[in-house]
Amino acid sequence: MENIKPFLSVVSPVYRSADSLRELVRRLGTTLSQITNDYEIILVNDSSPGNDWEIIRELAQNEKRLKGLSLSRNFGQHNAIFAGLQAAQGEWVVVMDCDLQDQPEEILKLYAKATAGYEIVLARRQARQDNFFRKFFSTIFYRFLSYLTETNLDGAIANFGIYNKSVIRSILRMNDHTKYFPAMISWVGYRRSVIDVVHTARPYGATAYSYRKLFKLACEVMLTFSNKPLKLVVKSGLAIAALSLLMIIYYIYLYWHGEIEIMGWASLILSLWFLAGVLISVLGVVGLYVGKIFDKVKDRPNYIISDSIN
């Protein structure tokens, strides 16, 4: 019996990557045709300020298997990924960045591993081609996020991977207001494997992720995927109560030994500053979660598609 190849979709968010798009599409076509001729490439323009959308339209006119989506404004990388996943029809779906740091040729290895009985195959970057500070903060972020969300997240693994359509359906059913693809993939389960891939330096331009945006993303993800900060606040309150009890005992000791000259001054000042800081922190954490509830109640769409092609 003839082995029927599955339909394959590749989803890639696009932002300030006009210079790499032609090479990306060419290399994807060469690679995917070695698996099947029944494939589609979905490029999602996240309202890039450059001419990314014009190039996508130009490429799509000559390649009908290339689909283009353009968002009405910049909604962020992970919302752009979900826009592409909603449009994907493949039996298998590959998610990858468009800046050519993820090598299209590695899809062959991902697919080969998936056919061995896995529904998720993740690409782990062997030697990440980023500067020291970005790699350092990424490692800290993933370790902290893994602790808060009680999931196993690896800083060497980003979005690049191949996923069965059943996995994608499960991801799309998650109604989290803040979308973060790696954490969602970690949460849904399924049979999975990890393979090492080559990660290259970005050949064109620079990353659009500033440290400020990375910090904002980290806060959003931690608040969305975990209530552990609230538990940590409770534990901190108990620790403060215990510390306060020790301080009371200490000041009683000083009082009985006549070492306190101005009665109540030290304990009053320490209590005011300490408890004021704690209360502000607690209110801040609770306020952030209330803000997340407010965002969810508004139920606004995570993205708006303003234009499409093919």
Protein Blocks (a to p, Z undefined) as FASTA:
>chain_A
ZZdddddddddddehilmmmmmmmmmmmmmmmmmomcdcdddddehiablmlmmmmmmmm
mmmkbccdddfbdebjklmmmmmmmmpcbfbdcdddfkomacfklmmmmmmmmmnopabd
cdddfbacbdfklmmmmmmmmmmmmmmnopacdfkbcfbccddfklmmmmmmpccfbacf
klmmmmnnpadddddddddddfehcdfbdfklmmmmmmmmmmmmocklmmmmmmmmmmmm
mmmmmmmmmmmmmmmnopafbghklmmmmmmmmmmmmmmmmmmmmmmmmmmmmmmmnopa
fbdcfbdeZZ
